[in-house]
Amino acid sequence: MIELPGGFSLRDVYLYRSKDDPSTFFYLPGEPLPETGPDGTPTLQLIASDKSAILQFGSQWSVEPSLLSSLKEDLSGMFPELQKELIRLSPAQISVSEVTLYLGDGSGKFDQLQSVKPSGFPPFTALFNITLSSGDKAKVISSLNGRQNILKISYIGSLPVEREAKVSISGNVSREISALGKNVSLEDALLVVESAILKGSLNVERSEDESVSQDLKDKTYQQAKEKAASAIVAMVSGSSGQFNQSKIESAVSRTETVQVPLESAADISTWFPGRIGADHIIVTGVTITEPDKSSVTQLVGQPTSKTKFVKLSFDTGEMPVAFVDLKFGDAGTKLVGPEFAEASLPVEAVSELVVRTNYTDGGPAFETRLPLTDSEGWTLKPEDLGLAKVVLDGSGPKETGSTDVRVRVVYRPSRSGKGTYDDRTIYFRHDSWTASWFLVTRSVGLEGSLEFDWRETTADGSVMMHPSVSTDKTEIKLQE
């Protein structure tokens, strides 16, 4: 486990306190967790046929909300000087480069099944959709039934950590400066400092955090020597204003930010306590060929010389959809992630296309019917899949010179709606000041509201908290 200044473990979660805001504690996730449905069970599905199978699931690298509530209670007792209602737990500012699914033989040897890019913000959701061979299908089934060292998921990331190096130089240089003229140069004074260090007239003390680069050590030491040399020039010229004209006190501290590697893995068999993983196996009478790398599987009906296409009109990155069933008369097919590649359906004498979207959150599917078109096919929009795309624009604070913005956005479905509650925190800094993601609304509209509040570090370094705002718009622009 990574060790940070002021860091500590609590309920198996690693926490460290913010230097800028004593009421804020950052936390590092433990093992990866499954995406779960409203009933709290993993949304993982293994669609098995007589030959092969399709494994579909989502994962997250996060801490369960119930555990965060318990941590707040613990922190309130550990730090009585803090008001309980002001204590804030925030995910550490980590980045995740890839999430990989491995298949093992039970002895500790693993081969990669699939590697995907997760969402760029907590909880770092990753979606998997893999066609398995008959042999791999049998192994995955054994994992779902509790056998360990078969199916493993691994998150690879990094955490920016500030490291510090300190150097102090002190001592009496009366002998060394007695022969110097008043017009001594900084270069000559630096030679005096180095000579006094060798002779022992000046004492050097160093300290640095673990893993500090040699470059930072060298630059800190050099700056401390140059600061001592400047003091000698001031002494000799009579401009120092000090009573003791031969005593040197030079202390320098420098910092650097390094990316500390992080890796966390979980055995997927542990996601199903009591061996209930078998409940997530769906047996289909339709043969799944092996290995078929096509993202479209023909389920019913035969292709004809005349077809209509079905495709998506938008980028599907991080879309919380497992697959989309398409029915056109007696013919059917499906769009399967992560590519959701274009599909073709034979032209039939029917009046509508039935689109049934299945989500990774494990909730109910959403169905819509699109009328027959005179064009060559259908181009589906997010609302056709029961999705709403949220766009968050932080360019306003950036233009005023703000250096860091943290935004919390909560989607609350209406009482009559069937959307999936969503709560996420977005960080804006450096060159990244816009973000977008999909919400599962199970409607052609938002069917609910978005509530957001944000914390801003302004150009002068001060911190400003902006109150919560509610909106029914999916495009949010932060304004001063």
C-alpha positions as CSV (number, residue, x, y, z in Angstrom):
1,M,0.0,0.0,0.0
2,I,1.2,3.5,-0.8
3,E,2.3,5.6,2.2
4,L,1.6,9.3,2.3
5,P,2.4,12.0,4.9
6,G,-0.5,12.1,7.3
7,G,-2.1,9.0,5.7
8,F,-3.8,6.2,7.7
9,S,-6.0,3.2,7.2
10,L,-9.6,3.1,8.5
11,R,-12.0,0.2,7.9
12,D,-9.6,-1.1,5.2
13,V,-9.7,2.2,3.4
14,Y,-6.6,4.4,3.0
15,L,-7.2,8.1,3.8
16,Y,-5.1,11.2,3.8
17,R,-6.0,14.8,4.7
18,S,-6.1,17.7,2.3
19,K,-3.4,20.3,2.9
20,D,-5.7,23.1,1.6
21,D,-8.9,22.1,3.4
22,P,-8.6,20.4,6.8
23,S,-12.2,19.2,6.6
24,T,-11.5,17.2,3.4
25,F,-10.1,13.7,3.4
26,F,-9.1,11.9,0.3
27,Y,-9.5,8.1,0.0
28,L,-8.0,5.4,-2.2
29,P,-10.3,2.6,-3.4
30,G,-9.5,-1.0,-2.3
31,E,-10.4,-3.9,-4.6
32,P,-12.4,-3.3,-7.7
33,L,-16.2,-3.8,-7.2
34,P,-18.9,-4.9,-9.6
35,E,-21.5,-2.6,-11.1
36,T,-24.7,-3.5,-9.3
37,G,-28.4,-3.2,-10.0
38,P,-31.1,-1.7,-7.8
39,D,-31.2,-4.9,-5.8
40,G,-27.5,-4.6,-5.0
41,T,-26.4,-7.7,-6.9
42,P,-23.8,-7.6,-9.7
43,T,-25.1,-6.9,-13.2
44,L,-22.8,-9.5,-14.6
45,Q,-24.4,-11.8,-17.2
46,L,-23.0,-15.0,-18.9
47,I,-25.2,-15.7,-21.9
48,A,-24.3,-19.4,-22.6
49,S,-25.2,-21.5,-25.6
50,D,-24.4,-25.1,-26.5
51,K,-21.0,-24.0,-27.8
52,S,-19.8,-20.7,-26.7
53,A,-20.9,-17.8,-24.4
54,I,-20.9,-14.1,-24.1
55,L,-19.7,-12.5,-20.8
56,Q,-21.0,-9.0,-20.1
57,F,-20.4,-6.9,-17.0
58,G,-19.3,-3.6,-15.6
59,S,-16.8,-2.9,-12.9
60,Q,-15.9,0.1,-10.7
61,W,-13.0,1.1,-8.6
62,S,-14.6,2.9,-5.7
63,V,-15.7,2.7,-2.1
64,E,-19.3,1.7,-1.3
65,P,-21.5,4.6,-0.2
66,S,-22.5,2.9,3.0
67,L,-18.8,2.5,4.0
68,L,-18.2,6.2,3.3
69,S,-21.0,7.1,5.8
70,S,-19.4,5.0,8.4
71,L,-16.0,6.6,7.8
72,K,-17.5,10.0,8.3
73,E,-18.7,8.9,11.7
74,D,-15.2,7.5,12.6
75,L,-13.5,10.7,11.4
76,S,-15.8,12.9,13.5
77,G,-14.6,11.0,16.6
78,M,-10.9,11.1,15.6
79,F,-11.0,14.8,14.9
80,P,-13.4,16.4,17.4
81,E,-12.2,19.9,16.3
82,L,-14.1,19.4,13.0
83,Q,-17.8,19.9,12.6
84,K,-19.3,16.6,11.6
85,E,-21.5,18.1,8.9
86,L,-18.5,19.8,7.3
87,I,-16.3,16.6,6.9
88,R,-16.1,15.7,3.3
89,L,-14.7,12.5,1.8
90,S,-13.5,12.8,-1.7
91,P,-11.9,10.2,-4.0
92,A,-8.1,10.7,-4.4
93,Q,-7.1,12.4,-7.7
94,I,-6.0,9.2,-9.3
95,S,-6.0,8.4,-13.0
96,V,-6.6,5.0,-14.5
97,S,-5.0,4.0,-17.7
98,E,-6.5,0.6,-18.3
99,V,-8.6,-2.2,-16.8
100,T,-7.8,-5.8,-17.8
101,L,-9.7,-9.0,-17.4
102,Y,-7.7,-12.2,-17.0
103,L,-8.6,-15.9,-17.2
104,G,-6.5,-18.3,-15.2
105,D,-6.0,-22.0,-14.8
106,G,-6.5,-22.1,-11.1
107,S,-2.8,-22.4,-10.3
108,G,-2.0,-18.7,-10.5
109,K,-1.2,-18.5,-14.2
110,F,-3.4,-16.0,-16.1
111,D,-3.9,-15.0,-19.7
112,Q,-5.4,-11.7,-20.8
113,L,-9.0,-11.9,-22.0
114,Q,-9.7,-8.2,-22.7
115,S,-8.3,-4.8,-21.8
116,V,-10.5,-1.7,-21.9
117,K,-10.3,2.0,-21.2
118,P,-12.4,3.0,-18.1
119,S,-14.3,6.3,-17.6
120,G,-11.9,9.1,-16.8
121,F,-13.4,10.0,-13.5
122,P,-14.5,8.1,-10.3
123,P,-15.8,5.5,-10.0
124,F,-13.8,4.6,-13.2
125,T,-16.5,2.4,-14.7
126,A,-15.2,-0.2,-17.1
127,L,-17.5,-2.3,-19.4
128,F,-16.6,-5.7,-20.7
129,N,-18.2,-7.8,-23.5
130,I,-16.3,-10.9,-24.5
131,T,-17.2,-13.9,-26.7
132,L,-15.8,-17.0,-25.0
133,S,-14.7,-20.3,-26.4
134,S,-16.3,-23.5,-25.1
135,G,-13.3,-24.1,-22.9
136,D,-13.2,-20.6,-21.5
137,K,-17.0,-20.8,-21.0
138,A,-16.5,-23.7,-18.7
139,K,-13.8,-21.9,-16.7
140,V,-15.9,-18.8,-16.3
141,I,-18.9,-20.9,-15.0
142,S,-16.6,-22.5,-12.4
143,S,-15.5,-19.0,-11.3
144,L,-19.2,-17.9,-10.9
145,N,-19.7,-21.0,-8.8
146,G,-17.0,-19.9,-6.4
147,R,-13.7,-21.3,-7.8
148,Q,-10.8,-18.9,-7.2
149,N,-7.8,-18.0,-9.4
150,I,-9.9,-18.3,-12.5
151,L,-11.4,-14.9,-13.4
152,K,-9.5,-11.8,-12.2
153,I,-9.9,-8.0,-13.0
154,S,-7.1,-5.6,-12.5
155,Y,-7.0,-1.7,-12.5
156,I,-3.8,0.1,-13.4
157,G,-3.5,3.7,-12.4
158,S,-1.3,6.4,-10.7
159,L,-1.6,9.0,-8.1
160,P,0.2,12.4,-8.3
161,V,2.1,12.8,-5.0
162,E,4.1,15.8,-3.9
163,R,7.6,15.0,-2.7
164,E,9.9,17.4,-0.7
165,A,13.6,17.8,-0.3
166,K,15.2,20.1,2.3
167,V,18.8,21.3,2.7
168,S,20.1,23.6,5.4
169,I,23.7,25.0,5.6
170,S,24.9,26.7,8.7
171,G,28.2,27.7,10.4
172,N,30.8,30.4,10.9
173,V,32.8,31.6,7.9
174,S,34.8,34.4,9.5
175,R,38.2,32.9,8.4
176,E,37.0,32.3,4.9
177,I,35.7,35.9,4.3
178,S,38.5,37.7,6.1
179,A,40.6,37.9,2.9
180,L,37.7,38.8,0.6
181,G,37.3,42.3,-0.9
182,K,34.1,44.2,-0.8
183,N,33.5,43.6,-4.5
184,V,33.4,39.8,-4.3
185,S,31.3,38.2,-7.0
186,L,28.6,35.6,-6.4
187,E,30.7,33.0,-8.2
188,D,33.7,33.7,-5.9
189,A,31.4,33.5,-2.8
190,L,30.0,30.2,-4.0
191,L,33.6,28.8,-4.2
192,V,34.1,30.0,-0.6
193,V,30.9,28.2,0.5
194,E,32.0,24.9,-1.2
195,S,35.5,25.2,0.4
196,A,34.0,25.9,3.9
197,I,31.8,22.8,3.5
198,L,34.8,20.7,2.7
199,K,36.7,22.0,5.7
200,G,33.8,21.6,8.0
201,S,33.3,25.3,8.8
202,L,29.8,25.0,7.3
203,N,27.6,22.1,8.2
204,V,25.1,20.6,5.7
205,E,21.9,18.9,6.8
206,R,19.6,17.1,4.3
207,S,16.2,15.5,4.5
208,E,13.9,14.3,1.8
209,D,10.8,12.2,1.3
210,E,11.1,8.7,0.0
211,S,11.5,8.4,-3.8
212,V,12.6,12.0,-4.3
213,S,14.5,12.3,-7.6
214,Q,18.2,12.9,-7.7
215,D,17.5,16.0,-9.8
216,L,15.4,17.5,-7.0
217,K,18.1,16.7,-4.5
218,D,20.8,18.3,-6.6
219,K,18.8,21.4,-7.3
220,T,17.9,21.9,-3.7
221,Y,21.5,21.5,-2.5
222,Q,22.7,23.9,-5.2
223,Q,20.1,26.5,-4.3
224,A,21.0,26.3,-0.6
225,K,24.7,26.9,-1.5
226,E,23.7,29.8,-3.7
227,K,21.7,31.3,-0.9
228,A,24.6,31.0,1.4
229,A,26.9,32.6,-1.2
230,S,24.5,35.5,-1.5
231,A,24.6,36.0,2.3
232,I,28.5,36.1,2.1
233,V,28.3,38.8,-0.6
234,A,26.0,40.8,1.6
235,M,28.3,40.4,4.6
236,V,31.4,41.5,2.8
237,S,29.8,44.4,1.1
238,G,28.3,45.6,4.5
239,S,24.7,45.5,3.3
240,S,23.5,42.5,5.3
241,G,22.4,44.6,8.3
242,Q,23.3,41.7,10.6
243,F,25.2,42.0,13.9
244,N,27.1,38.7,13.4
245,Q,28.7,39.2,10.0
246,S,30.2,35.7,9.8
247,K,27.4,33.4,10.7
248,I,25.6,31.6,7.8
249,E,22.0,30.3,8.0
250,S,20.8,29.0,4.7
251,A,17.7,26.8,4.4
252,V,15.9,25.7,1.2
253,S,12.9,23.5,0.5
254,R,11.8,22.4,-2.9
255,T,9.0,20.0,-4.1
256,E,8.2,18.0,-7.1
257,T,5.1,16.1,-8.2
258,V,5.6,12.4,-9.1
259,Q,3.2,9.9,-10.4
260,V,3.1,6.9,-8.0
261,P,1.9,3.7,-9.7
262,L,-1.2,2.0,-8.3
263,E,-2.6,-1.4,-9.1
264,S,-5.6,-3.1,-7.6
265,A,-7.1,-6.5,-8.5
266,A,-10.0,-8.6,-7.5
267,D,-11.0,-12.2,-7.9
268,I,-14.5,-12.1,-9.5
269,S,-15.5,-15.2,-7.7
270,T,-15.6,-13.1,-4.5
271,W,-18.3,-10.9,-5.9
272,F,-20.8,-13.7,-5.4
273,P,-20.8,-14.7,-1.7
274,G,-22.7,-17.9,-1.1
275,R,-22.0,-19.1,-4.6
276,I,-24.9,-17.2,-6.1
277,G,-22.9,-16.5,-9.3
278,A,-24.8,-19.3,-11.1
279,D,-27.9,-17.1,-10.9
280,H,-26.2,-14.8,-13.4
281,I,-25.9,-17.5,-16.1
282,I,-28.5,-17.2,-18.9
283,V,-28.9,-20.2,-21.1
284,T,-30.0,-19.4,-24.7
285,G,-31.2,-21.8,-27.4
286,V,-29.4,-19.7,-30.0
287,T,-25.9,-21.0,-30.9
288,I,-23.1,-18.6,-30.3
289,T,-20.3,-19.5,-32.6
290,E,-16.7,-19.5,-31.4
291,P,-14.7,-17.4,-31.8
292,D,-16.8,-14.8,-33.6
293,K,-15.3,-11.4,-33.3
294,S,-18.2,-9.7,-35.0
295,S,-20.0,-7.4,-32.6
296,V,-23.3,-8.2,-34.3
297,T,-25.0,-11.6,-33.9
298,Q,-27.8,-12.6,-36.3
299,L,-30.5,-14.2,-34.0
300,V,-33.6,-14.7,-36.1
301,G,-34.4,-14.5,-39.8
302,Q,-32.3,-14.9,-42.9
303,P,-30.5,-12.1,-44.7
304,T,-31.9,-11.0,-48.0
305,S,-30.6,-9.0,-50.9
306,K,-32.3,-5.9,-49.6
307,T,-31.5,-4.7,-46.1
308,K,-31.7,-1.6,-43.9
309,F,-29.0,-0.5,-41.6
310,V,-29.3,0.4,-37.9
311,K,-26.5,2.4,-36.3
312,L,-25.8,4.9,-33.6
313,S,-25.4,8.6,-34.2
314,F,-23.1,9.3,-31.3
315,D,-19.8,8.3,-29.7
316,T,-20.5,5.3,-27.4
317,G,-17.6,5.8,-25.1
318,E,-18.6,4.9,-21.5
319,M,-22.1,4.2,-22.5
320,P,-23.9,2.2,-19.7
321,V,-25.5,-0.2,-22.2
322,A,-24.9,-4.0,-22.3
323,F,-26.6,-4.6,-25.7
324,V,-29.5,-3.4,-27.8
325,D,-32.0,-5.9,-29.2
326,L,-33.5,-5.0,-32.6
327,K,-36.6,-6.6,-34.1
328,F,-38.0,-5.9,-37.5
329,G,-40.9,-8.2,-38.3
330,D,-39.6,-11.7,-38.0
331,A,-35.9,-10.7,-38.3
332,G,-33.8,-9.7,-35.4
333,T,-30.2,-8.8,-34.4
334,K,-28.4,-6.9,-31.7
335,L,-25.9,-4.2,-31.2
336,V,-23.2,-5.3,-28.7
337,G,-20.6,-3.2,-26.9
338,P,-18.1,-1.9,-26.6
339,E,-18.1,-1.1,-30.4
340,F,-21.9,-1.2,-31.0
341,A,-21.1,-1.6,-34.7
342,E,-23.7,-1.0,-37.4
343,A,-26.1,-3.9,-38.0
344,S,-28.3,-4.8,-41.0
345,L,-31.8,-6.1,-41.1
346,P,-33.7,-7.6,-44.1
347,V,-36.5,-5.5,-45.5
348,E,-39.9,-6.8,-44.5
349,A,-43.5,-5.7,-44.9
350,V,-43.7,-4.2,-41.4
351,S,-44.3,-0.7,-40.2
352,E,-41.9,-0.3,-37.3
353,L,-38.5,-1.2,-35.8
354,V,-38.6,-2.3,-32.2
355,V,-35.5,-1.2,-30.2
356,R,-35.0,-2.8,-26.7
357,T,-32.1,-1.5,-24.7
358,N,-30.5,-3.5,-21.9
359,Y,-28.4,-1.7,-19.4
360,T,-25.3,-2.5,-17.4
361,D,-27.0,-1.3,-14.2
362,G,-29.1,-4.5,-14.1
363,G,-32.4,-2.5,-14.1
364,P,-35.3,-3.0,-16.5
365,A,-34.9,-2.7,-20.2
366,F,-36.3,0.3,-22.2
367,E,-38.3,-0.3,-25.4
368,T,-39.2,2.2,-28.1
369,R,-40.7,1.7,-31.5
370,L,-39.5,3.7,-34.6
371,P,-41.6,4.0,-37.7
372,L,-40.6,2.6,-41.1
373,T,-38.3,5.1,-42.9
374,D,-38.0,5.8,-46.6
375,S,-34.2,6.1,-46.1
376,E,-31.7,3.2,-46.1
377,G,-32.0,2.7,-42.4
378,W,-32.2,4.1,-38.9
379,T,-29.7,6.2,-37.1
380,L,-30.4,6.0,-33.3
381,K,-30.0,8.9,-30.9
382,P,-29.3,8.6,-27.2
383,E,-33.0,9.2,-26.4
384,D,-33.9,6.2,-28.6
385,L,-31.9,4.1,-26.1
386,G,-33.5,5.7,-23.0
387,L,-30.3,7.7,-22.4
388,A,-29.6,11.4,-21.7
389,K,-26.2,12.8,-22.4
390,V,-25.0,15.3,-19.8
391,V,-22.4,18.0,-20.9
392,L,-20.6,19.9,-18.2
393,D,-18.7,23.0,-19.3
394,G,-16.1,24.5,-16.9
395,S,-14.7,27.1,-19.4
396,G,-16.1,30.0,-17.4
397,P,-14.0,29.5,-14.3
398,K,-11.0,28.7,-16.5
399,E,-11.3,32.0,-18.3
400,T,-11.2,33.9,-14.9
401,G,-7.9,32.1,-14.0
402,S,-9.2,29.4,-11.7
403,T,-6.7,26.6,-11.3
404,D,-8.9,23.8,-9.9
405,V,-12.7,23.1,-9.9
406,R,-14.5,20.1,-8.3
407,V,-18.1,19.6,-9.3
408,R,-20.6,17.1,-7.8
409,V,-23.5,16.3,-10.1
410,V,-26.5,14.2,-8.8
411,Y,-29.2,12.8,-11.1
412,R,-32.5,12.4,-9.3
413,P,-35.2,10.6,-11.3
414,S,-38.7,11.9,-10.9
415,R,-41.1,9.8,-8.8
416,S,-42.9,8.6,-11.9
417,G,-39.7,8.0,-13.8
418,K,-37.7,4.8,-14.1
419,G,-34.2,6.3,-14.4
420,T,-31.2,5.1,-12.5
421,Y,-29.9,7.5,-9.7
422,D,-26.4,8.8,-10.5
423,D,-23.9,10.6,-8.3
424,R,-20.5,11.6,-9.5
425,T,-17.7,14.1,-8.9
426,I,-15.9,15.8,-11.8
427,Y,-12.5,17.4,-11.5
428,F,-11.4,20.3,-13.8
429,R,-7.7,21.3,-13.9
430,H,-4.8,21.7,-16.3
431,D,-6.2,21.4,-19.9
432,S,-9.4,19.5,-19.1
433,W,-12.4,21.8,-18.5
434,T,-15.3,19.9,-20.1
435,A,-16.8,16.5,-19.4
436,S,-19.8,14.5,-20.7
437,W,-21.4,11.2,-19.7
438,F,-24.7,9.3,-20.2
439,L,-27.5,8.8,-17.7
440,V,-30.0,5.9,-17.8
441,T,-33.4,7.7,-17.9
442,R,-35.5,4.9,-19.6
443,S,-37.3,7.8,-21.3
444,V,-37.0,10.0,-24.3
445,G,-36.3,12.9,-21.8
446,L,-34.5,13.6,-18.6
447,E,-37.5,12.6,-16.4
448,G,-35.9,14.1,-13.4
449,S,-33.5,16.8,-12.3
450,L,-29.8,17.4,-12.0
451,E,-28.4,19.0,-8.8
452,F,-24.9,20.3,-8.8
453,D,-22.6,22.2,-6.5
454,W,-18.9,23.1,-7.0
455,R,-15.8,24.1,-5.2
456,E,-13.4,26.5,-7.0
457,T,-9.8,27.4,-6.4
458,T,-9.5,30.9,-7.8
459,A,-6.5,32.6,-9.4
460,D,-5.4,34.1,-6.1
461,G,-5.4,30.7,-4.4
462,S,-8.6,31.3,-2.4
463,V,-11.3,28.6,-2.2
464,M,-14.9,29.4,-3.1
465,M,-17.9,27.1,-2.5
466,H,-20.8,27.6,-4.8
467,P,-24.3,26.6,-3.5
468,S,-26.3,23.7,-4.9
469,V,-28.4,24.4,-8.0
470,S,-31.1,22.2,-9.5
471,T,-31.9,22.1,-13.3
472,D,-33.8,20.1,-15.8
473,K,-31.3,20.8,-18.5
474,T,-28.6,18.3,-19.6
475,E,-26.1,21.0,-20.6
476,I,-24.5,22.7,-17.6
477,K,-22.2,25.7,-17.8
478,L,-20.5,26.8,-14.7
479,Q,-20.8,30.6,-14.1
480,E,-19.3,32.9,-11.6
